Each structure stands twice: as structure tokens, then as C-alpha cells.
Amino acid sequence: MPQSAAIISGIQRMVLYETRARYFLVGSNQAQTKHRVLKIDRTEPKDLVIIDDKHVYNQQDVRELLGRLDLGNRTKIGQKGSSGLSRAVSAFGIVGFVRFLEGYYIVLITKRRKMADIGGHSIYKIEDTSMIYIPNDSVRVTHPDEARYVRIFQNMDLSSNFYFSYSYDLSHSLQYNLTLLQRPYELWSSAASSTEEEVHTQSKQDCFDIFEDEGLPTQVVYGLQNEPYYKYVWNGKLLERVKDIVHHDWLMYIIHGFCGQSKLLIYGRPVHITLIARRSSKFAGTRFLKRGANCEGDVANEVETEQIVHDASVMSFTAGSYSSYVQVRGSVPLYWSQDISTMMPKPPIRLDQADPYAHVAALHFDQMLQRFGSPIIILNLVKKREKRKHEKILSEELYPAVINLNQFLPPDHCIDYIAWDMARYTKSKLCNVLDRLSMIAEDVVKRTGFFINRSDFYCHTIRPDDRWGDVGGHITISGRVQTGVLRTNCVDCLDRTNTAQFMVGKCALAYQLYALGMIDKPKLQFDTDCVRLFEELYEDHGDTLSLQYGGSQLVHRVKTYRKIAPWTQHSKDIMQTLSRYYSNAFSDADRQDAINLFLQVYQPSETKPHLWELPTDFYLHQRSTMALPQDRRSYTLWWSEGILSYLPVAYDEVPCDDTMKKVKVKRVNRFDESIDIYTEFFKPYEITSFDDTFCIAMTNSASSKSNKEETLLQRKTAASAPPPPSEEAISSTSEDDSEEDRDDEGSVSQRSTPIKLLTESGESSRIQENREQCAVRWTGGTFICLLTQIPDYSREIQQQTVKEPYGLNLAVFPAEEDLLTYRRFAHLGESQHRVERTEHINLANISCLEPVSCFPEDSIYAVSPPLVDRNSRDVFESHVMTGQGQVRALCRDDILMYREYVKNRVYPSAEELHLHFLALWRQLCPFWLNLYPQVGYMPVDMSH
């Protein structure tokens, strides 16, 4: 059992109830065994009043509480039928609270879809949200401009690429999250000592510990909850008003960007490749309206891309094998912009401010040193040769800035600058762009290394590769850590940047698969299924980021630079270029207003101009320009204090006082559900129906290729994890259980693709009746069938032929012998349950369960070695040394044993005597092999 684990959020489902005076938000965990209640006042017209009693309720307590609220809020006797407490909406999380010119709104997530899982931690995408006005209509003070602000806020489409997780910190990388769990025990024990008494009282109420009842010591695990990295959090400002008021389980942070996961089979071993892109919420905006950097060092279109590769056969973070690689894209860190008033496809680039000491670049690279360590490698892809200076202006300013900053850094940690005109190489027929990028990628990955949470395999020792020894990074006891990062940029950071990042990611993927023991060489060829799948993943990643920043999909793709794109691609590129131009000219301003309002960069007020009246949003993103700075940073010591002492390791990943303050530690026992990721992922407490468990779509046309592919895809998707409860099972519950809401992700979740039975209406109704009589309980590896009534299917209408997926034709009527056998089996099963047993049965006399393995780890790839006593180890070591020619001297016991052996032995033949004499002489004379190398070693047979 690990000594530390991430804390799972205790609120994953919630229901909003309303009365005339208050909103009651009832939140529960996944199993709906623990509940919390949030009371929101509706009588305040412009203030937000929230009360959280911090108390944990069980299901019965919540029912009684809601019943009392319903009874206490009923109207007069004349309207006895009306309910005093009504259910407003069901949700899966709170995005935040926002106010414009009237009262506050609450934004709730009403639909979600599972996109990926990493080590049992599910990552969800927001599918739909609901924005609810809190104050009652009787106290509402209307404002004429309120509706316009609401429309601008809702232009920020939350159903487009916003992601969250209840148990995994998406704002940090996998390397940070796992190294946090691997920190020494002493750090967490000292951090948790102050709250030990409080947690001990809670653990008796919240969890069940079998060791405490037996008088054995409790197996303590430290539950960790880390503070998110707010640069990549998009609802931080929306939750800032209630962050210090409510319990931390109510707070759920979302990121914006991209998340995709693909599944591979490498020689039968399942491998998951996950791509996560985190878009920065600082200096965020659209293409031509946000360029360069602001005065705080935040750059436009800054995205951190992380590729995670893990062996899916082992789910746990502690026992499994996980690897990740991180790279960054972002605009050139200078004060520059483009004037869009000219209505040109490529407006001229202009430098807004002179920065001779590279102050803004220093702030930007200081952030990168603190988060990623060294070396920082800049790959600048802008043009070098142009008839008229355009992109070249940026290179001429960036390179002197890097030279100026490097003269104050230690030589081992200087910023590397690689300038390469990718567009010029693309036009040349003699140069291969991707070959050149492969060389750059190989050098970058060897310098930065990558993260893996386990030490090298034995296969790397017996079959070493020359390139493996040159891989950089920081080697730890538990594996490798990536130190430094590649920062790629062009002008827009879209097309060229995405292709360059794909080539670096492809090189890193080869090293990751080699480190996981999947392939024998850290090299991947282009025309393979693995690279083809990885290329599609990166193209989806590039299209999504391009739509968010540029307003269109990618114009130039990997196939374009490989020069294998079909002839139809040229027309598509033209359409994407026109779409990007239209978006930049007509719709980017509205999108920028929505981003500024959502991120609370602009907060409406009656004392200042409206958002649409501002001529520019420059001063909204350049806050320090509105006042003189109190303390100016040094131009020579431009990095933050303490960073250089830990390089090349990132300062954020070092267990120092500053970083330990950001982690909350809670002592729990190992059975507490707040850290039990197994129960969180597999949900063994749920009862599901057969059609949710075995998700196979049966289509009309078995010969249709698309239908075959859909069936295969749904089968693979359904096999990834057990599904959530079916709608029938949920709807059959009592209406009084109002806190048990229906999961709206049932129709879109990866784990709950519904069965499509294409039958007649009458038949489907009979099958529905029979289906409700049968359920399956998932117990994390075993299906238990609960049959309340076994129906007779002998008179069912014939269905479609499904021999291809099942191997038999269900439309053919069963034989009479099979039906007779089935009825006998059903009769025996029914009779067995009618037997009345009055005497007490001791289960120990009936069945004796013995463990299959004595090892604590249960994995097909790793087991703990058995314990061997010292005498056996000495015998084995002497045997190995004898085989190597290093024979120890014979002691007195050995000589006596040999004399006894000779005395009791039958008289041997001359040949046997000669051979045994040679063996004994070799033991006494180690130089025998030098005299007679042709004579092999024969150990003396001591068994006779």
C-alpha cells in the first residue's frame, strides 16, 4: 500500500433545490453515501451569501432534511397540494459564481463525457452547462445592460474543449503529480502532525477499519491535495469569491485546451497514449488581438502539451508503468502586435515598446525555469529571408534578448536558441523538412530526457542501445525525471509549430516505449500503425488549438510537409485560409470580449465604461502599466530567488518549504473512500443491466462496412471499463430519493454506449420486460448474475443474424434437447432456493479458500521475490562462485562428509573413479583449468 495517495473529491453529483428564499445545493460522492449541503440566500439583490455547515450527512439524514424543508416551506392551507421545495436542476460540478450589473449567477455542469483515464483517474469533458440567476424576482433590481453582458458571457462556449477531473490535478503534469506522491514519509508525517487529532475523530465516523477492531495498528495513508497551477485554470476567478467559505470538495477547477486518448496493442500488451494540452489563462485571446507578451511575462497562445504513455494492464500509479513528455508553444516573448484595421491577410508586425534589457523575456523565462528546470531550448521557426521584412523582425529582437539573458546564467543552464527557417526548407525540392526536424528532435529529447516512474528494465542491460545511454534528464531511485523543456514558436504558433511538436513527440514516444520495454530500439518508422495513430492524435490536437486561437483548423498538416497530401488537400487549405481570415476580421472581437468577461479580466461596474465601449483591452491585460512599480527587478539577477540552487531540477518539484505550503495533508486509513481509486473507477457497488455491460450495436446491414466499424469501435470502447447505472435502474427508484439524480452522461460516455436492438415494437417491449428481470453486479473482475425470473424465449420472434460477432445464429430455433436441458437447469435453480435450512452452517467446513500467490504484488509483470534464509543463500552463492572458478577452501565438515561418502559408496569402476578424482582435484587446485582446459568440470554426485 502506498504511503501517500491523491484525495478524491467527495462531491461528484449534486442537485439544486429551490424555495422562494433560498437555494439548497445537495452534493454527494459517486456512491451517494456521503452528502453535503450548501445554502445560498436569494433575498440579497446584489450580494452572494453562502452558508456551508461543513457537516457530512448520510442518505437518511438528507431525506429527512429535505422533507423538513419541504414541509416548512409549504404555502397556506388553501394551496395544500403545492410543494414548498422544488427540484431545479441536476449537475456534476460548479463552474463558478459570476456577477455583472445585477445579482449573482451560478454556473453548473449539467452534462459530461468521459474522455480519458490515467491510472484509474477519469478525465471528463464538459458537454453542457446551466446558468441560473440566484436572487428572487421579488428583490431583483433590473438593469438595461444586464442581458447584453449575459449574451457576451454565454458566447464563451463551455461545451467546447473544457475538461475537469475529480481525482487528478489537470493543471499540473504527470511528472509533478507522481513525484509529489513519491516524496519521503518524513515530510508528510511532519505536515500532518498538527491535524492528527482532528482527522482521527473524523476517521471513526467516515471510514471502516478492520484492523482497529482486532487491536492491530491502523494502516495510515497520507491523503494529499495540492494547490492547482492557476496559470492553466480557467475558472479560478469565478471560484475566488467562495474559495475560503466552502469546503474544498465543492471546488472543481477546469482547464481549456485538448484531451485525447488512443489505445494500442503492442504484442498483446495494452498501451494507452494520452495527449493533454493546457491553454494558459493569462494574456489569453484570439489571433491578431493577442500577440507577444504582457508586462508580467505571460505570452499569447501559450499551450503546454503533454503526452502520457502507460501500460494499461496495471492501473495503479504505484505498481504501474507511466511515462510522460512535456513541450510548450507560445508567442515570441516581446512587446509586439499587428494592426488589423488595414484589413490585410497579413498585417505588418510592429514593435510596441523598446526593451533593451529584455525585461519581459526575463520574466517569461523565469516562469519556465521555475516550472520546468533547465535546459530551456527555443526552436524559432520564423522566416529568415524575406523580400520585405515581416517575420524577420521578431528574430532580430529575440536572439539579442536571449544573448543578454545568457550572460548572467551559469554556462550549464543557459538558454539554447535554435533558429530554422522551416518555410524556406519546405519550398526547396532538395531538402526534406521532416528529416531535419527528426535530427533536431533527437538532440532535444536527449538533452531534456523524459519522465518515467520506474527504473530501467533488465532488457536494457542485456540488449543495450547506444542512444539510450545518451538520454539526459535527472535519474532518481524510482526512475527518470524530465529536466528542461522545448519551447517552439513561429508567428501564429499553429501550423509549423504543430508539425515540429509532432516530430519531437514522435521521437519522445519511441524512447518512452523503449523505456517501458515495449520495443527493442528507440526508433519508430513513419508508416506504422503506432505513428499513424499518433499523427491523427496530434492533428486533432492541432485543429482544436487552431480553432481556439485562429478561428479555423490547420492549414498545413504533417502530410503537407511530407509532400504526400492528396490533390484535394490544396482546395481544403484554401477554404481553411478563407475561414481563418473571416474569423479574424469579423468574429474575433466578440470572442475576445467573451474571454475577457469569463476570465474576469474585465468586471462590469456602473462607475466605469462598458466592455463594448472600450477602444482597446490593452490596459486590462497590462495591469502594472497603470501604476509605478514599487520594487524593480534586477536586470542581471533576473531569476527568482532559490531557482538556481536546484537546477537542472524544476523548483516547483523540489520538496522545499515554499512548495510544501501548497500541499494539504490528511491522515486517513487505507480503506477510506477518499483515496480508494479502485472503488472510484470500477464502482463494485452498482447494479447494471446486461445491455449496459455488454455494449454491442446490432445493425440491420451486416455487410455495411461503416456499421462493422461502428460495432467494433463500440465493442472496444465498452471493454475499457464497467458502465454507469442504466437509466431504467435509476428511473425505477423512488421519487422520494430526490438526491439521487440521473447521470446524463449515459448516452455519450465512453463506457456506456447503449445496445441498439433493431426489432419490432412488440418484440422490443417483451425484451424490455425480460431485461428488467435480470441484472449484473460488477465486482471488479467478476460478473454476478442476479436472476429473479428466467423467461422462456422459445416463442420469441426471430431476430437478425449475428453470427459474425457471436459465432452462432440466434435466428435459428434451438433444438428440443437444448430447450429440455435449459428447463431442467432452470427448475434445479428454482428448487435450490426453496430449500429451508434450520441448522447453522459453518462455511469454514464447506469451503476453504487459500491464496493463489503469497506475494503482496499481484501483477503479471512484477512480483516480490520470496524470502530465503541465510544458509540457503550461502549454499547458492558458493555454487555460483564454484562455476566461475572461485572455489572456497574446504572446511573440516566438508572433509568429514566426503570421507563418509567414500566409506559408504559402492566400489566404483575405474572410469568413475578417474572422473571423481579429477573433480576432487579440481576443487583442491583452482589452476587446473590452466593446465587442462580440455577437461570440463563435472561436479561430484553427492546423492548416492
GUDO-608334 format. One record per residue (C-alpha): residue in three letters; x, y, z. Coordinates in steps of 0.2 Angstrom, whole numbers, plus 2048, in hexadecimal, padded with zeros to 3 digits. Last residue first. Layout:
residues N
AlaXYZ...
//
This chain:
residues 944
His87A72F7EDSer8747427EDMet88574A7EEAsp8897497DBVal8997527DAPro8997617CEMet89F75E7BCTyr8AA76C7B5Gly8B076A7A4Val8C276479FGln8C876C790Pro8CF77B79ATyr8DC76F7A2Leu8EA7797AAAsn8E178A7ABLeu8D17827B0Trp8DA7797BFPhe8DF78A7C6Pro8D27897D4Cys8DA7797DCLeu8D07717EAGln8BF7727E1Arg8C776C7D1Trp8CF75E7DALeu8BE7587E0Ala8B77597CFLeu8C67507C7Phe8C57427D4His8B27417D1Leu8B573E7BEHis8C37317C1Leu8B97277CEGlu8AA7277C2Glu8B67207B4Ala8BE7137BFSer8AD70D7C5Pro8A67117D6Tyr8A67077E6Val89570B7EEArg89671B7F8Asn89471B80BLys8A671E80FVal8A872B801Tyr899735807Glu89E735819Arg8B073B814Tyr8A7749809Met89D74E818Leu8AC74F823Ile8B5759817Asp8A7765815Asp8A5767828Arg8B776B82ACys8B677A81ELeu8BB77980BAla8C178A804Arg8B67947F9Val8B57917E7Gln8B67A07DBGly8B57977CAGln8A67A07C4Gly89B7917C6Thr8A278F7D8Met89D7A17DCVal88B79D7D6His88A78E7E2Ser8927987F0Glu8847A57EEPhe8777987EEVal87D78F7FEAsp87F7A0806Arg86D7A5801Ser866795808Asn86F798819Arg8697AA81AAsp8567A7818Val84C7AB808Leu83D7B7807Pro8347B67F7Pro8377C37E9Ser8287D07E7Val81F7CE7D7Ala81F7D97C7Tyr8197D77B6Ile80A7CC7B8Ser8057D67C7Asp7FE7D27D8Glu80A7DA7E4Pro80A7D47F6Phe8117C37F1Cys80A7B37F9Ser8007AF7E9Val7F17A47E7Pro7EA7A87F8Glu7E079A800Leu7CD799802Cys7C678B80CSer7B4786808Ile7A777C811Asn7AE77B823Ala7B378D823Leu7A279281EAsn79A78C82EIle78878982BHis77C78C839Glu76D780839Thr75C785832Arg75F78481FGlu750786814Val752781802Arg74878C7F7His7587947EFGln75E7837E8Ser74D7807E0Glu74E78F7D5Gly76078B7CFLeu75B7797CCHis74C77E7C2Ala75778A7B7Phe76377C7B4Arg7557707AFArg74D77E7A4Tyr75E78179BThr76176E798Leu75076C790Leu75377C785Asp764774780Glu75B76477CGlu74E76C772Ala75A775767Pro75B788767Phe753792759Val75F79A74DAla75E7AD74ELeu76C7AD75BAsn7797A774FLeu7897A3757Gly79B7AA758Tyr7967BA762Pro79C7C9758Glu79B7C1746Lys78C7B674AVal7817C474EThr7727BF743Gln7637CB746Gln7567C6752Gln7487B8752Ile7397BC75CGlu73A7B576DArg7307A5771Ser73E79A778Tyr7447A9783Asp73D7A2793Pro7417AF7A1Ile74C7AB7B0Gln7467B57BEThr7507BE7CCLeu7607BB7C4Leu76F7C47CCCys77F7C07C2Ile78F7C47CBPhe79D7CB7BFThr7AE7CA7C5Gly7BE7D57C2Gly7BA7E47CDThr7AA7DE7D5Trp79E7E37C8Arg78C7DE7CCVal7817D87BDAla76E7DA7BCCys7607D07B5Gln74D7D37B7Glu74E7E37AFArg7547DB79FAsn7457D079EGlu7397DE79EGln7447E8791Ile7457D8786Arg7327D8786Ser7317EA781Ser73E7E8774Glu7347DA76CGly7247E476BSer72E7F3763Glu7367E9756Thr7497E6758Leu7597F0755Leu7617ED766Lys76E7FB768Ile7787F8778Pro77D808781Thr78F80F781Ser792811794Arg7A5811797Gln7AA81E78BSer79C829791Val790831785Ser77F82A789Gly78282779BGlu78A83879FAsp77A83E7A5Asp77C8357B6Arg76B8357BEAsp76983D7CFGlu7698357E0Glu7658437EBSer7538427E8Asp7518317EFAsp73F8347F2Glu73B8307E0Ser74081E7E4Thr74C8157D9Ser74680D7C9Ser74D81C7BFIle75F8187C4Ala75E8067BFGlu75680A7AFGlu7638187ABSer77180C7ADPro77E80D7BAPro78F8127B5Pro7998067A9Pro7A87FB7AEAla7B97FF7A6Ser7C27FE796Ala7B87F078EAla7AA7FC789Thr7B680677DLys7BC7F7775Arg7AB7F0771Gln7A580176CLeu7B380375FLeu7B07F1759Thr79D7F5756Glu7A180674EGlu7AD7FE742Lys7A17F073DAsn7947FE73BSer79F808730Lys7A37F8725Ser7917F4722Ser7907E171FAla7877DE730Ser77A7EA72BAsn76C7EB738Thr7787F0747Met77B7E8757Ala7857F4762Ile78F7EB770Cys7907F2781Phe7917E378DThr7907EB79EAsp7827F879AAsp7787EB791Phe7797DF79FSer7737EA7ACThr77D7F37BAIle77E7F17CDGlu78A7FD7D4Tyr7957FA7E4Pro7A47F37DBLys7A78057D4Phe7B68017C9Phe7BE8127C9Glu7BA8197DAThr7BB8097E2Tyr7CD8067DCIle7D28187DFAsp7CF8167F2Ile7D68267F8Ser7C782F7FFGlu7BF81E801Asp7C981B811Phe7CF809811Arg7E180D813Asn7DF818822Val7DF82B821Arg7EC838826Lys7E884881CVal7F6853814Lys7F386480BVal8008687FELys80487A7F9Lys80F87D809Met81A86F804Thr8208797F4Asp8268877FEAsp82F87D80CCys838872800Pro8348617F8Val83A8657E6Glu82E8637D8Asp8298767D7Tyr83C87A7D6Ala83E8707C6Val84E8657C7Pro85D86B7BCLeu85E8757C7Tyr85B8757DASer8668837E0Leu86188E7D1Ile84F88F7D5Gly8518957E7Glu84D8A87E4Ser8448AC7D4Trp84E8AE7C4Trp8538BF7BDLeu8638C17C7Thr86B8CD7BATyr85C8D87B6Ser8568D97C8Arg8448DA7CBArg83C8EB7CFAsp8348ED7E0Gln8258F97E2Pro81F8F87D0Leu8179087C9Ala8059067C6Met7F99027B7Thr8078F97ADSer8078EB7BAArg7F58E57B5Gln7FA8E27A3His7EC8D579ELeu7DD8E17A1Tyr7E88F079CPhe7E98E978AAsp7D78E6789Thr7D48F377BPro7C7900776Leu7BC8FB785Glu7AA8FE782Trp7A68EC780Leu7AC8E8791His7A18F6799Pro7A99057A0Lys7AC9077B3Thr7A290C7C2Glu7939007BESer79F8F17C0Pro7A38E27B5Gln7B28D87B9Tyr7BF8D67ABVal7CD8CA7ADGln7C08BF7B5Leu7C58B07ABPhe7B48AE7A4Leu7B28C17A0Asn7C38C2797Ile7C08B278DAla7AF8B8788Asp7B68C9782Gln7C38C0778Arg7B68B5770Asp7AD8C476BAla7BC8CC763Asp7C18BC75ASer7B18BB750Phe7B38C7741Ala7C58C873BAsn7CE8BA744Ser7BF8AE740Tyr7BE8B372ETyr7D18B172CArg7D18A0734Ser7C389A72ALeu7CB8A071AThr7DB89771FGln7D1887723Met7C9888712Ile7DA889709Asp7E187B713Lys7D287070ESer7D58746FCHis7E786E6FEGln7E285F707Thr7D98586F8Trp7E98546EFPro7ED8476FDAla7FB84B70AIle80B842707Lys817850708Arg81D84C71ATyr81A85E71EThr80885D718Lys80684C720Val80B854731Arg7FD86172FHis7FD873727Val7EC87C729Leu7E887673AGln7D6879740Ser7CE88B740Gly7CA89974DGly7DD89D750Tyr7DE89A763Gln7D188D768Leu7CF886757Ser7E2884755Leu7E387B766Thr7D586F761Asp7DD86C750Gly7EE869757His7E885C764Asp7DE853757Glu7ED85374CTyr7F884D75BLeu7EC83E75EGlu7EC83A74CGlu7FF83A74CPhe7FF82E75BLeu7F4822752Arg7FF822743Val80E82174DCys808811756Asp801809746Thr81180A73DAsp81681472EPhe821821737Gln82E81673FLeu831816752Lys84281575APro84781276CLys84B800769Asp8457F0770Ile8327F5772Met8267F4781Gly8327F478FLeu82B803797Ala83B80D794Tyr83A808782Leu82880E781Gln82D81F788Tyr83C82077DAla83281E76ELeu82582A774Ala832837777Cys837836764Lys82483775FGly82184676BVal83084F764Met82984C752Phe817851758Gln81E861760Ala826866750Thr816863746Asn80B86D753Thr81787B753Arg81787D740Asp80487E740Leu7FF887750Cys80B89175AAsp8058A1750Val8168A974DCys821899750Asn824892761Thr82B88276AArg83088277CLeu839871780Val83A86D792Gly84686B7A1Thr84985C7ACGln83E84D7A9Val83F8417B8Arg84582F7B7Gly84181F7C2Ser83E81B7D4Ile84F81E7DBThr85182E7D1Ile85A8327C0His8588447BAGly8568477A8Gly86284279AVal86183478EAsp87382F787Gly87381E78ETrp863819785Arg86A81F774Asp877811774Asp86A803777Pro86D7F6784Arg8667E4782Ile86A7DB792Thr86A7EB79DHis85A7F3795Cys8517E2796Tyr8547E37A9Phe8487F27AAAsp84D8037AFSer84680B7BEArg83480F7C0Asn82981F7C0Ile82E8267AFPhe8318387AAPhe83A83E79BGly84B843796Thr84F856793Arg85F85478ALys85C844781Val84B84977CVal851859775Asp85F85176AGlu853844763Ala84685175FIle85385C756Met85884D74BSer846848748Leu84285A743Arg84F85A736Asp84884972FLeu836851730Val83B85F725Asn843855717Cys84E86170DLeu8528606FALys8408666F4Ser8428766FELys83187E702Thr830875713Tyr84187A718Arg83D88D716Ala82D88A721Met83788272EAsp844890731Trp84D88973FAla85389274FIle85988875ETyr85C89176EAsp86288977EIle85F89178ECys86E88F79AHis86E8837A8Asp87F87C7A8Pro88788C7A3Pro8818947B3Leu8748A27AFPhe8798B57AEGln87F8B579CAsn8718AA797Leu8648B8799Asn86C8C478DIle86F8B7780Val85C8B2781Ala8578C477FPro8638C6770Tyr85B8B6768Leu8498BC76BGlu84A8CD763Glu8518C9752Ser8468B9752Leu8378C3754Ile83B8CF746Lys83E8C173AGlu82B8BD73AHis8288CC72FLys8368D4726Arg8338D6714Lys83B8CA707Glu83C8BE715Arg84A8B371CLys84B8AC72ELys8398A6730Val8328A1740Leu83588F747Asn83D894758Leu841884762Ile84688A774Ile84E87E780Ile84C880792Pro85987579BSer8558767A9Gly8468757B6Phe8348737B0Arg82987E7BCGln83588A7C3Leu84088B7B4Met83188E7A9Gln82A89C7B5Asp83C8A47B4Phe83C8A37A1His82C8AE7A0Leu8328BB7ADAla8438BC7A4Ala83A8BE793Val8308CD79AHis8408D57A0Ala84B8D2791Tyr8578E0796Pro8548EB786Asp8418E9787Ala83A8F677BGln8288F677AAsp81A8F276DLeu8248E9760Arg81A8E8750Ile8168D9745Pro80D8DE735Pro7FB8D6732Lys7FB8C6729Pro7EA8C3720Met7E78D6720Met7D88DF727Thr7E28EE72BSer7DA8F073CIle7E38DF742Asp7F38E8748Gln7FF8DA74ESer8078D975FTrp8188D9768Tyr81F8DA779Leu82A8CB77APro8298B977FVal8268B176ESer8158A876FGly813898778Arg816885776Val81B879784Gln822867785Val81F859792Tyr823847792Ser81B83979CSer81D8277A2Tyr81381C7ADSer81680A7B2Gly80A8037BFAla80D7FD7D1Thr80C80E7DAPhe8018177CESer7F58097CDMet7ED8037BDVal7F87F47B8Ser7F37ED7A6Ala7F27FF7A0Asp80580179DHis80781479DVal80B821791Ile807834795Gln80A842788Glu80A85378FThr807863786Glu80887478FVal800882785Glu804894785Asn7F989D777Ala7FF8AE77DVal80E8B0789Asp80E8B479CGly81D8BD7A2Glu8158C97AECys8168D87A2Asn80C8CF795Ala8138C4787Gly8128C2774Arg8028C276BLys7F08C3771Leu7E38CB766Phe7EA8C4755Arg7E78B275BThr7DA8B1768Gly7DB8B377BAla7E58AE78BPhe7F18B9794Lys7F18AD7A2Ser7E589F7A1Ser7F289379AArg7EC88578FArg7EF874796Ala7F1866788Ile7EF85478DLeu7F4845782Thr7F1834789Ile7F9824781His7F3814789Val7FC803787Pro7F47F2788Arg8017E4787Gly7FD7D777ATyr80C7D976FIle8097EC770Leu7F77F0771Leu7F3802770Lys7E580D778Ser7E381F774Gln7DF82E780Gly7DB84077CCys7DA850786Phe7DB86177FGly7DB873786His7D287B794Ile7D48767A6Ile7C78747B4Tyr7C98767C7Met7BC86E7D3Leu7B98757E4Trp7AA86E7EDAsp7B68617F5His7C186F7FCHis7B3873809Val7AB884807Ile7B089680DAsp7C2898808Lys7C08947F6Val7AE89C7F4Arg7B38AD7ECGlu7C28A67E3Leu7B88987DALeu7B48A37CALys7C68AA7CBGly7CD8987CAAsn7C28927BCTrp7CF8917AEVal7DD8887B7Tyr7ED8877ADLys7F68957B6Tyr7EE8907C6Tyr7F98817C9Pro7EE8787D5Glu7F18767E7Asn7F48647ECGln7EA8587F6Leu7F384A7FEGly7EC83B808Tyr7F9834813Val7F6821816Val7F5819827Gln7F380782AThr7EB80783BPro7F47FC848Leu7EC7EC84DGly7E07EA85BGlu7D47DF850Asp7C77ED84FGlu7D47FA84APhe7DA7EE83CIle7C97ED834Asp7C9800830Phe7B880782ACys7B8819824Asp7AF82A827Gln7AA82A83ALys7BA822841Ser7C582B835Gln7BE83C83AThr7C483B84CHis7D5836846Val7D5844839Glu7D3851846Glu7E0849852Glu7ED848844Thr7EB85983ESer7FC860844Ser805850840Ala80185082EAla80F85B827Ser81C851832Ser81584082CTrp81584681ALeu82784C819Glu82D83D823Tyr825831817Pro830836808Arg82983D7F8Gln8228317ECLeu8108377EBLeu8178497E6Thr8228417D9Leu8128397D2Asn8088497D0Tyr8178537CAGln81C8477BCLeu80A8457B7Ser80A8577B3His8008647BDSer7F086D7B9Leu7E785D7B7Asp7E88587C9Tyr7E08467C9Ser7D28417D5Tyr7C284A7D0Ser7C784E7BEPhe7C485D7B3Tyr7C48617A1Phe7BE870796Asn7C086D783Ser7B087577CSer7A1872787Leu7A5881791Asp7A288C782Met7A789E787Asn7998A777DGln78F8A478DPhe7998B2796Ile7958BE787Arg7838BA788Val7828BC79BTyr78B8CD799Arg77D8D278CAla76F8CD798Glu7768D77A6Asp7778E779CPro7658EE7A1His7678EB7B3Thr75A8E27BEVal75A8E27D1Arg7548D17D6Val74D8D07E8Ser73C8C87E3Asp7438BE7D5Asn74E8B47E1Pro7618B67E0Ile76B8A77D9Tyr76B8A87C6Ile76F8977BFMet77B8937B1Ser77B8817ABThr7898787A3Asp78B86B795Glu79885E78FIle7A686179BLys7B4855797Tyr7B98487A5Ile7C98417AASer7C88317B5His7D682C7C1Gly7D88197C0Gly7EB81A7BCIle7E78277AEAsp7D68277A7Ala7D0830798Met7C1839790Lys7B283679BArg7A4841796Arg79B84D7A1Lys78A8557A2Thr7828627AEIle79186B7B4Leu78B87A7BEVal78D88D7BDIle7868977CBTyr7818A97C8Tyr7838B87D4Gly7788C77D4Glu7778D67C8Leu7858DF7BFPhe7908D07BAArg7928C27C7Val79A8B17C6Phe79B8A27D1Gly7A48927CBVal7A68837C1Ile79D8787CEGly79C8657CBPhe7928567C5Ala78185E7C4Ser76E85A7C6Val7628697C5Ala7548727CDArg74C8667D9Ser73E86E7E3Leu73C8717F5Gly72B8797FCSer72186D7F2Ser70F8727EDGly7018667F1Lys6FC870801Gln6F88807F8Gly6E9885803Ile6F2880813Lys70088D810Thr71088A807Arg71D87D80AAsn72F88280FGly730879820Leu72A868818Asp73686880ALeu74486D815Arg740860822Gly73F853814Leu75085980DLeu75885781EGlu750846820Arg756840810Val767847813Asp76983E823Gln76482E81CGln77182F80EAsn77F83381ATyr78484581EVal79584C81FHis79685D828Lys7A186C822Asp792878826Asp794881816Ile78A891815Ile78B89C805Val7868AE804Leu78A8B67F3Asp7858C97F3Lys77B8D37E6Pro7698D07E9Glu76B8C67FAThr75B8BC7FDArg7608AD7F3Asp76C8A5801Ile7778967FCLys777887807Leu78487A803Val781868809Arg78D85980AHis78A847806Lys792837809Thr78C826803Gln78882B7F2Ala79481E7EAGln79C82C7DFAsn79C8397EESer78E8447F2Gly7898577F0Val77985F7F5Leu7778717F0Phe76987A7F9Tyr76388A7F1Arg75B8967FDAla74C8A2800Arg73F89D7F3Thr74488B7F4Glu7508827E9Tyr7598717E8Leu76986F7DEVal76F85D7DDMet7818577DDArg78D8497D7Gln79F8487D9Ile7A284F7EAGly7AF8467F5Ser7BD84A7EAIle7CA83C7EAIle7DA8407F4Ala7EA83B7ECAla7F482D7F4Ser80382B801Gln80B81D80APro8078117FCMet800800800
//
